[in-house]
């Protein structure tokens, strides 16, 4: 599972406060690109196998033709940091699990360097 109990994608959550501030701005180019094409990656109803698989494939081809593969990939892979209910939400601050683990991992890494 890639997300926690708050719906935060933990793979996209390990950022500094400055990075969160820069990415969570709603007016950023990344946010605009994600929002403009939200219809591609955020379903508004339950997934129906086969039908929705085909629908997604057609939407993906349309989006790639319309925007180009680079923009679709950049919007999708980089995630987003402004819409908590949407897919690939990276959070607005460090997740509690990361906040607990980072000091421990840093301490262990320093101990290994001294060893």
Buried (B, 14 or more C-beta within 10 A) or exposed (E): EEBBEEEBBBEBBBBEEEEBEEBBEEEBEBBEBBBEBBEBBBEEEEEEEEEBEEEBEEBBEEBBEEBEEEBBEBBBEBBBBBBEEBBBBBBBBBBEEBEEEEEEEEEEEEEEEEE
